[in-house]
Structure formats: C-alpha cells, structure tokens
Amino acid sequence: MTDVIVGLDIGTSNIRVAIGEVTEDDKVQIVGLATRPSNGVRNGTIINIEAAITAIKDAVEAAEQNAGLEVFSCVTGIGGSQIESYNSHGLAAVANKNHRAREITQQDKDNALDSACATLIPLDRDFLHVIPRDFIVDGTGGIKDPIDMMGVRLETDVHIVTASKTSIQNVTSCINRAGYELDKVWLKTLAQVQAVAHEDELDMGSIIIDLGAGTTDVLVLNDGASVCSLSIPVGQNFVTSDISMELGIPFAVAEKIKLESGCCFEEALQTNYEVPIPGVGGRPPEMATQVDLCDIIQPRVEEIFAMVRNEIVHKTDLRRLDGNIILTGGGAQMPGVVELAQYVFGTSAVRPGNPENLGGRSDEYKKPEYATVIGLIQSQKKYSGISDNASRKGLSSKGSKEGFFKRIFKQIF
C-alpha cells in the first residue's frame, strides 16, 4: 500500500509540482516532477485567476505524465507580502483548587497556547502557524515539552504567522477550479526547513533565505524553533530589470543572459568571455563581458542581502547564530551567490539549500529551486503521519526534525 503527496509551489516566475510516493517502509520517493512558466502571479500573489488556473493545470498534468499517476489533491505554500508574523507570550494557571502544584496536562499546554493567540489581528488575516518557542514552568524556562512536570503556572513564548484571508481564498479557488483539492497551506520557508535544514542547524541557529523571483523570504531559526519570519519585496526579477535597463534589451532577453552568463560576485568569476547583446529596433548587436554583467548584477544582489541582514537585526534580539545561512530558491543557483552572502554577512557559514536525496526516477529535484516543493511533501508527511499503517491524522514519531514540526500548533486547514 502506498500514499501519494503532491507539492505545488506557485511562484512568481515558475510553478513547480512534485509527486511523492510514501512506500510501505515509510520512505518518500519523488516519482514525478514538472516546472512550467507561471502566469497570473506577481510577487508571489495571484493577480489573474484564470491565467493562474491554466498554469497550475499545465504544471500538474505534466507531473502526472511524468509519474504515471493521477493527481486529486495537493499541498501548497505561500510567502511574500501575504505573510506577517510576530512573537507573543501566553500564560495559564495550573494550580489545583488548594493552590498547590500539580502535573501539567495537555489541556494546560493548550490553554497557554490559546492565551498566546488571544491577540488582536486584522479582520482580513487569519492564523497560519502558531509555533511554540519555549515553555516556562514557575519561572524556569528552556522547556520544550512541559507535560507531566509539576507546576503552578505555565507560560509560553510563541512565534505566530498570519496570512491574508484573500490570498488564501484566491489560492484555494485556483486549485479547486483547476480540478484539485487543497489539503493544506504552509509557509514556504517553514516547509523548506524539512527539505534542506539539518537537526543541528535548527538548534544552533540558522537563517533560510529564499531568493525568489518576486520577493526574498527569510526564516530565522534558533534553539529548535522559528524566531522570526519576514519578506523583502525585492527579488531576482529586479536583477533582470537592471540588466534590461542598463543594456537596453527586453526583459525576456535579459533573463536569458542572466541565467546563462550571470555572476553576482566578481571574485568568483573564473572566466570573462564576451556575451553577445542583441540589437533592438534595428540597432546593431553589441558585446559585453561577464565582468560587465557582474557590475550590474552584484550591487542589486548585495543590496538584497544587506536588506535581509538589517531586517533580522531590527526584528530580533539575536546577536549570534552558530548554524548556517542556507540559500534556497532559483536565485541560489547563480554563480557567486554563496561568496557574496559570505561577504555581506561576514561569515563563511553559507551553503546552498539542496534537498536531500529521496530516491526516485530522477535527481533533478536536488537543487535549491525545488526546496519549497520538496519541503511541502516532507512537511505534509511529517504533520499528517502518513505511512502504510497510519491514517492522515496525528503526527509520526519518526524523523530527526519531528520535534520541530510537532511544535506547529495551529493551521488554517
């Protein structure tokens, strides 16, 4: 017996679909994969329902043909300006009628989490994830699971992620009208954790930076929990626009040149060959070197990393993270991006976020651009506890990052 999980990543420039098959030994194999150009999406937000529906159907049908399986439902992720997050504190009384300590129960834990969620949020937003960072029993913190401990008072610090109701409704509508059911919506960077982060990186403190086309999304992890999630409204399309304007060429041509010859850190260049720049409107073609392109690309990507660094400093009180900076998304594949991130953040602890080997018919998915779609499959499996002997309810006890995902308390679906 097997279960099938379908991940759908609706990006600004591409829609990616991965089909994962959960076998009897509780392993995930990627049996289908497809990437198609994205239409009707701007900066991660759906702006044209009909165009998005067509693009989703095209991508899913291509993955179906690749896998030889029919898709009925999927799990997807959101990010960008649709997401807002903040940290909150909750408190619950545990003492019995005689005001004495007693064992903390699951209900007490839920009461503390509910208290943390009892904050006013705009009517156009809803909870997406509520992730406990820490529990405090009678003033003693650093507790990950307080159940069965003796106490009088239970407190918790949580990281709350909210999503735009309209955005969720638009995503749901597109997927439903394309002919598929939506199982769950995840924060994209949170799903990526399952695909690219190691257990020690969660504990030591790490940063996931998703270099998307429309936005740059960030998740800061420390002590096994999320402490900050944010989005910078500048993505890799801005790099393409810079090339387009500087060289006076169409956006599509600039994108092709960026992908084929671009580099974002001059010291990482190993060659400096000439790149033909096609003429426009009867203008004769010209030649540019890789260094010329780098002089256009590097300032913009450096600006993006600087904005990320400044936002993290502004929104957290962290002064030191001992894990890694993990780069995901299509922009993480540009030559020189790791070296540039090392330069901006002042650390050598930067690496590309390549999804782990899951087996299957192809290893095409082992690239940073597939971190979201592979993470969606793995996160859904962990959260739903799918296996040969388990239903889609509850949580599996297997997996090195299971403790992290058990702390995801509330979801829209």
C-alpha positions in Angstrom: 0.0 0.0 0.0 1.3 3.5 -0.8 0.1 7.1 -0.2 0.8 9.9 -2.6 1.5 13.5 -1.6 1.6 16.3 -4.2 3.5 19.5 -3.6 2.5 22.6 -5.6 4.8 25.7 -5.5 3.1 28.7 -7.1 6.0 31.1 -7.7 6.3 34.4 -9.5 8.1 33.1 -12.5 7.6 29.3 -12.3 5.1 26.8 -11.0 6.7 23.6 -9.7 5.0 20.4 -9.0 6.5 17.3 -7.3 4.7 14.0 -6.7 6.0 12.0 -3.7 5.1 8.4 -3.1 5.2 7.1 0.5 6.0 3.5 0.4 5.4 0.7 2.9 8.7 1.3 4.6 7.6 4.9 5.3 10.0 6.4 2.8 9.3 9.2 0.3 10.2 8.8 -3.3 9.9 11.5 -5.8 8.2 9.9 -8.8 7.0 13.0 -10.7 8.4 16.4 -11.3 7.4 19.3 -13.5 8.2 23.0 -13.9 6.2 25.4 -16.1 6.2 29.2 -16.5 3.9 31.0 -14.1 1.1 33.2 -15.3 -1.2 35.4 -13.3 1.2 35.7 -10.4 3.1 38.8 -9.3 5.5 38.9 -6.3 4.0 35.6 -5.1 0.4 36.9 -5.1 -2.2 35.7 -7.6 -3.5 38.7 -9.6 -5.2 36.8 -12.5 -7.3 33.8 -11.5 -7.9 32.4 -15.0 -4.2 32.6 -16.0 -3.1 31.0 -12.8 -5.6 28.2 -13.2 -4.3 27.4 -16.6 -0.7 27.5 -15.4 -1.5 25.2 -12.5 -3.3 22.7 -14.6 -0.4 22.7 -17.2 2.2 22.0 -14.5 0.2 19.3 -12.6 -0.7 17.5 -15.8 3.0 17.5 -16.8 3.9 16.0 -13.4 1.1 13.4 -13.8 2.5 12.3 -17.1 6.0 12.1 -15.6 4.8 10.0 -12.7 2.2 7.9 -14.4 -0.2 8.8 -11.6 -3.4 10.9 -11.4 -3.5 13.8 -9.0 -6.6 14.5 -7.0 -5.3 16.8 -4.2 -2.2 18.8 -3.3 -0.5 20.8 -0.6 0.8 24.3 -1.3 2.8 27.1 0.2 2.6 30.9 0.4 5.0 33.7 1.2 5.8 37.2 0.3 3.6 40.2 1.2 0.8 37.8 2.1 2.6 36.9 5.3 3.0 38.7 8.6 4.5 37.4 11.8 5.1 38.4 15.4 6.1 36.8 18.7 3.7 36.5 21.6 3.5 35.4 25.2 0.9 33.2 26.9 0.0 32.3 30.5 -2.1 29.6 32.1 -2.8 28.8 35.7 -2.0 25.2 36.6 -2.6 25.1 40.4 -5.4 23.0 41.8 -8.2 24.2 44.0 -5.9 24.3 47.0 -3.4 26.5 45.1 -0.9 23.7 45.0 1.3 22.5 42.2 0.1 19.6 40.1 1.1 17.8 37.0 0.8 19.8 33.8 -1.5 18.2 31.2 -2.1 18.6 27.5 -5.1 20.8 28.3 -2.8 23.2 30.4 -0.4 23.4 27.5 -3.3 24.1 25.1 -4.6 26.8 27.4 -1.2 28.6 27.5 -1.0 28.5 23.7 -4.6 29.8 23.4 -3.6 32.6 25.7 -0.7 33.5 23.4 -3.1 33.6 20.5 -5.5 35.9 22.2 -4.2 38.9 20.5 -6.0 41.2 18.1 -5.2 40.6 14.4 -6.8 42.5 11.5 -10.1 41.0 10.3 -8.5 40.4 6.8 -5.9 38.0 8.3 -6.0 34.5 9.9 -3.6 32.3 11.8 -1.4 30.1 9.5 1.0 28.7 12.1 1.5 29.1 15.9 4.9 27.7 16.8 5.9 27.5 20.5 9.5 28.7 21.0 9.8 27.9 24.7 7.7 26.9 27.8 8.3 28.4 31.3 7.2 26.5 34.4 7.1 28.6 37.6 9.8 30.9 36.2 12.0 28.2 34.8 12.4 28.5 31.1 14.1 26.5 28.3 11.5 23.7 28.5 10.3 22.2 25.2 7.5 20.0 26.5 6.1 20.7 30.0 3.6 17.8 30.1 3.8 15.8 33.3 6.0 18.4 35.0 4.8 19.7 38.4 4.0 23.4 38.4 1.7 26.2 39.5 2.0 28.5 36.5 2.7 27.7 32.8 3.9 30.3 30.3 4.9 30.1 26.7 6.7 32.2 24.1 5.4 31.6 20.6 6.0 32.7 17.0 2.8 33.5 15.2 2.5 33.6 11.4 -0.7 35.1 9.9 -1.8 35.1 6.3 -4.1 37.2 4.2 -7.5 35.7 4.0 -8.0 37.0 0.5 -4.7 35.4 -0.7 -5.6 32.1 0.9 -9.1 32.2 -0.8 -7.5 33.0 -4.2 -5.1 30.2 -3.9 -7.8 27.8 -2.8 -10.1 28.9 -5.6 -7.4 28.5 -8.3 -6.6 25.0 -7.1 -10.2 23.9 -6.8 -11.2 25.3 -10.2 -8.2 23.6 -11.7 -9.8 20.3 -10.6 -7.9 19.5 -7.4 -8.5 19.6 -3.6 -6.2 21.6 -1.3 -5.0 19.6 1.6 -3.0 22.3 3.5 -1.3 25.6 3.2 2.2 26.0 4.6 4.5 29.0 5.0 7.0 28.3 2.2 10.2 28.9 4.2 8.8 26.7 7.0 8.3 23.9 4.6 11.8 24.3 3.3 13.2 23.5 6.7 12.2 19.9 6.3 13.9 19.7 2.9 17.2 21.5 3.5 17.9 22.0 7.2 19.8 19.6 9.4 18.9 19.0 13.0 22.0 20.7 14.4 21.3 23.8 12.3 17.9 24.2 14.0 19.4 24.1 17.4 22.5 26.2 16.8 20.6 29.0 15.0 20.4 29.3 11.2 18.8 31.5 8.5 16.9 30.3 5.5 16.9 32.9 2.7 14.6 32.1 -0.2 15.8 34.0 -3.2 12.6 34.1 -5.3 11.8 36.0 -8.4 9.4 38.5 -6.9 10.4 38.5 -3.2 13.1 37.3 -0.9 11.6 35.4 2.0 13.5 34.7 5.3 13.1 32.4 8.2 15.3 32.7 11.3 15.7 29.5 13.4 17.2 29.3 16.9 17.1 26.7 19.7 14.9 24.4 17.6 12.2 26.9 16.8 11.3 29.8 14.5 12.0 33.2 16.0 11.4 35.4 13.0 9.9 35.2 9.5 9.9 38.1 7.1 9.8 39.1 3.4 11.8 41.6 1.4 9.7 43.0 -1.5 12.8 42.7 -3.8 13.6 39.6 -5.8 15.6 38.3 -8.7 13.3 39.9 -11.2 14.8 43.2 -10.1 18.2 41.9 -11.2 16.8 41.1 -14.6 15.2 44.5 -14.8 18.6 46.1 -14.0 20.2 44.2 -16.9 17.3 45.1 -19.2 17.6 48.8 -18.4 21.4 49.0 -18.4 21.8 47.2 -21.7 18.6 48.4 -23.4 17.2 45.0 -24.1 13.8 43.3 -23.5 13.2 41.7 -20.1 13.0 38.1 -21.6 16.4 38.6 -23.3 17.9 40.0 -20.1 16.6 37.0 -18.1 18.2 34.5 -20.6 21.5 36.3 -20.4 21.4 36.4 -16.6 20.7 32.7 -16.4 23.4 31.7 -19.0 26.2 34.1 -18.2 25.4 36.0 -15.0 27.5 36.0 -11.9 26.9 38.1 -8.7 30.4 38.2 -7.2 33.3 39.3 -9.4 36.0 37.5 -7.4 34.1 34.2 -8.1 34.4 34.6 -11.9 36.6 32.0 -13.4 36.2 33.3 -17.0 35.5 36.6 -18.6 34.2 35.6 -22.0 32.2 38.0 -24.2 28.4 37.9 -24.2 26.5 38.9 -27.4 23.9 41.6 -26.7 21.2 41.5 -29.4 20.2 44.8 -31.0 16.7 46.2 -30.7 14.8 48.2 -33.3 17.4 47.9 -36.0 20.3 48.7 -33.6 23.3 46.5 -34.3 24.3 43.8 -31.8 26.9 44.6 -29.2 29.3 42.7 -27.0 29.6 42.7 -23.2 31.9 40.7 -20.9 30.9 38.7 -17.9 32.6 41.4 -15.7 30.3 44.0 -17.3 27.3 41.8 -16.4 28.6 41.3 -12.9 29.0 45.0 -12.4 25.2 45.2 -13.0 24.1 42.2 -11.0 26.3 42.3 -7.9 25.1 45.7 -6.5 21.4 44.5 -6.6 22.0 41.1 -5.0 24.3 42.7 -2.4 21.5 45.2 -1.6 19.1 42.3 -1.1 21.4 40.6 1.3 22.0 43.8 3.2 18.3 44.4 3.5 17.8 40.9 4.9 20.6 41.4 7.4 19.2 44.8 8.5 15.7 43.4 8.9 16.9 40.5 11.0 18.8 42.8 13.3 15.8 45.1 13.6 13.2 42.3 14.3 15.2 40.0 16.6 17.5 40.4 19.6 19.8 37.8 18.3 23.5 38.8 18.3 25.0 35.4 17.3 23.9 32.4 15.3 26.2 29.4 15.1 24.5 27.5 12.4 24.4 28.2 8.7 22.9 30.6 6.3 21.0 28.4 3.8 20.2 29.8 0.4 17.2 28.4 -1.5 15.1 29.4 -4.5 16.1 30.0 -8.1 18.5 32.8 -7.2 20.5 30.5 -5.0 21.9 28.9 -8.2 23.6 32.0 -9.6 27.4 31.7 -9.6 29.0 33.7 -6.8 25.9 34.0 -4.7 27.4 32.0 -1.8 30.6 34.0 -1.8 28.6 37.3 -1.9 26.4 36.2 1.0 29.6 35.3 2.9 31.0 38.8 2.2 27.8 40.6 3.3 27.1 38.6 6.4 30.7 38.3 7.4 30.7 34.6 7.8 31.9 31.5 5.9 28.9 29.5 7.1 26.8 29.9 4.0 25.7 27.0 1.8 23.1 26.3 -0.9 19.9 24.6 0.2 19.9 21.4 -1.9 17.1 19.0 -0.9 18.3 15.6 0.4 18.3 12.5 -1.7 14.9 10.9 -1.6 15.4 8.5 -4.4 13.0 8.2 -7.4 13.4 8.2 -11.1 15.4 11.5 -11.3 17.6 13.6 -9.1 16.6 16.9 -10.8 14.8 18.0 -7.6 18.2 18.2 -5.7 18.5 21.9 -6.4 17.7 24.9 -4.3 14.9 25.9 -6.6 13.0 22.8 -5.6 13.4 23.3 -1.8 9.8 24.5 -1.4 8.0 21.9 -3.4 10.1 19.0 -1.8 9.7 20.6 1.6 5.9 20.7 1.2 5.8 17.0 0.5 8.0 16.1 3.5 6.3 18.6 5.8 2.9 17.2 4.9 4.1 13.6 5.6 5.5 14.6 8.9 2.5 16.6 10.0 -0.1 14.0 8.8 1.9 11.0 9.9 1.3 9.2 6.6 2.7 5.7 6.4 1.5 2.2 5.4 -0.2 1.7 8.8 -1.2 5.3 9.6 -4.0 7.5 8.6 -3.6 11.1 7.7 -4.3 12.1 11.3 -1.8 12.7 14.1 2.0 13.0 13.9 4.6 10.5 13.1 7.3 9.9 15.7 10.0 9.3 13.1 12.4 11.8 11.6 15.2 13.9 13.1 13.2 17.2 12.7 9.9 15.8 14.1 10.2 17.7 17.3 10.4 21.0 15.4 7.2 20.1 13.4 5.3 18.9 16.4 5.5 22.4 17.7 3.4 23.7 14.8 0.2 24.1 16.8 -2.4 25.7 14.5 -3.1 25.8 10.8 -5.8 27.3 8.7 -6.7 23.8 7.3 
